Amino acid sequence: MSATLIDGNALSQQLRGEVAQRAAALTAKGVKPGLAVILVGADPASQVYVRNKVKACQDAGLHSVLEKYEASLSEAELLARIDALNKDPSIHGILVQLPLPKHIDDHKVIEAIAPAKDVDGFHIASAGALMVGEVGFKACTPYGCMKMLESIGMKDLRGKHAVVIGRSNIVGKPMAMMLLQANATVTICHSGTADLAAMTRQADIIVAAVGKRDVLRADMVKPGAVVIDVGMNRNDEGKLCGDVDFEGVKRVASHITPVPGGVGPMTITMLLVNTLESAERVAG
Ligand SMILES: Nc1nc2c(c(=O)[nH]1)N[C@@H](CN(C=O)c1ccc(C(=O)N[C@@H](CCC(=O)O)C(=O)O)cc1)CN2
């Protein structure tokens, strides 16, 4: 038996269509949702991601501005740009592409974004809102994972055990919080976990978000579990792959997300959703 694929491209297409309809309705009322994307430096992967974000905005009828700066941009100059965008009424979302050059403190930069425009959901205010279940922006990658679970009928996760592998501030921790809010019983595993396989074998849902190939293999998965792969790595042939041994795990899991074509496109889709919702909040 082989697991059913959760297709991030197909789900994105559907959700982006819904965003486009809502954006058109809002634009007709005089508020065109606007996203500012800031790229500092010339990291090739980041260049692709920001291009894709701007294109996705255009396709969905959102206004977007791409600001590209040399890697030598100072932290003070970047903070000044964010301050100006915070005050710009045509911009409802501000995104600073990560990673930033080493001389810039990304924590300081994220905290400079007005929480009302923090469509990446990385600000402490957004993380805090998620923690206590208040209105705020959800980090796009885990938000996309939740939508993928929803797409296979897993919205209320009462009685389910979810294991998240990875504890980053932008994926692992918010992922665990979103699963908890959907009523799952949640375990977070990380480099200090004594027996990862013992944990994952108990899971109904496994989210792998470490950034290391083959972190999850078939013998670590309970038959019928749902596996979400957030990883983005290159194999020995230079081919894109996730954190999961896809060929092995797909024989055991009931559902699995591919890389590419899984969580990646959903990250961009949820950015559009957050930007639209930011504009809708402004319009009232
Ligand atoms: N400010 C942010 N920076 C970063 C984020 C983020 O959410 N906000 N996440 C990642 C990169 N990222 C978005 O920015 C991202 C990564 C991958 C994809 C994607 O669609 N991947 C494709 C494959 C693309 C390829 O061929 O290289 C896929 O999985 O199908 C989208 C967004 C770090 N920085």
The ligand as a Tripos MOL2 file, in Angstrom:
@<TRIPOS>MOLECULE
LIG
   34    36     1     0     0
SMALL
NO_CHARGES

@<TRIPOS>ATOM
      1 N1         10.4730   35.9620    5.9410 N.pl3     1 LIG1
      2 C1         10.5020   34.6340    5.7300 C.ar      1 LIG1
      3 N2         11.6530   34.0320    5.4210 N.ar      1 LIG1
      4 C2         11.6750   32.6790    5.2260 C.ar      1 LIG1
      5 C3         10.4780   31.9310    5.2930 C.ar      1 LIG1
      6 C4          9.2760   32.5920    5.6190 C.ar      1 LIG1
      7 O1          8.1840   31.9830    5.7350 O.2       1 LIG1
      8 N3          9.3260   33.9450    5.8220 N.ar      1 LIG1
      9 N4         10.4880   30.5740    4.9730 N.pl3     1 LIG1
     10 C5         11.6420   29.9910    4.3150 C.3       1 LIG1
     11 C6         11.6650   30.1230    2.8170 C.3       1 LIG1
     12 N5         10.3610   30.2150    2.1270 N.am      1 LIG1
     13 C7          9.6570   31.3520    2.2340 C.2       1 LIG1
     14 O2         10.1550   32.4300    2.3800 O.2       1 LIG1
     15 C8          9.9380   29.2350    1.1860 C.ar      1 LIG1
     16 C9         10.6560   28.0810    0.9730 C.ar      1 LIG1
     17 C10        10.2550   27.1860   -0.0270 C.ar      1 LIG1
     18 C11         9.1340   27.4340   -0.7950 C.ar      1 LIG1
     19 C12         8.7050   26.5430   -1.9030 C.2       1 LIG1
     20 O3          7.7010   26.7840   -2.5180 O.2       1 LIG1
     21 N6          9.4680   25.5110   -2.2370 N.am      1 LIG1
     22 C13         9.1740   24.6840   -3.3810 C.3       1 LIG1
     23 C14        10.4720   24.2880   -4.0320 C.3       1 LIG1
     24 C15        11.2460   25.4790   -4.5280 C.3       1 LIG1
     25 C16        12.5270   25.0800   -5.2260 C.2       1 LIG1
     26 O4         12.4460   24.3890   -6.2450 O.co2     1 LIG1
     27 O5         13.6090   25.4980   -4.7710 O.co2     1 LIG1
     28 C17         8.4150   23.4370   -2.9550 C.2       1 LIG1
     29 O6          8.5800   22.9990   -1.8150 O.co2     1 LIG1
     30 O7          7.6720   22.9390   -3.7860 O.co2     1 LIG1
     31 C18         8.4050   28.5770   -0.5510 C.ar      1 LIG1
     32 C19         8.8110   29.4660    0.4280 C.ar      1 LIG1
     33 C20        12.9220   30.6410    4.8360 C.3       1 LIG1
     34 N7         12.8270   32.0670    4.8830 N.pl3     1 LIG1
@<TRIPOS>BOND
     1     1     2 1
     2     2     3 ar
     3     2     8 ar
     4     3     4 ar
     5     4     5 ar
     6     4    34 1
     7     5     6 ar
     8     5     9 1
     9     6     7 2
    10     6     8 ar
    11     9    10 1
    12    10    11 1
    13    10    33 1
    14    11    12 1
    15    12    13 1
    16    12    15 1
    17    13    14 2
    18    15    16 ar
    19    15    32 ar
    20    16    17 ar
    21    17    18 ar
    22    18    19 1
    23    18    31 ar
    24    19    20 2
    25    19    21 1
    26    21    22 1
    27    22    23 1
    28    22    28 1
    29    23    24 1
    30    24    25 1
    31    25    26 2
    32    25    27 1
    33    28    29 2
    34    28    30 1
    35    31    32 ar
    36    33    34 1
@<TRIPOS>SUBSTRUCTURE
     1 LIG1         1 GROUP 0 **** ****
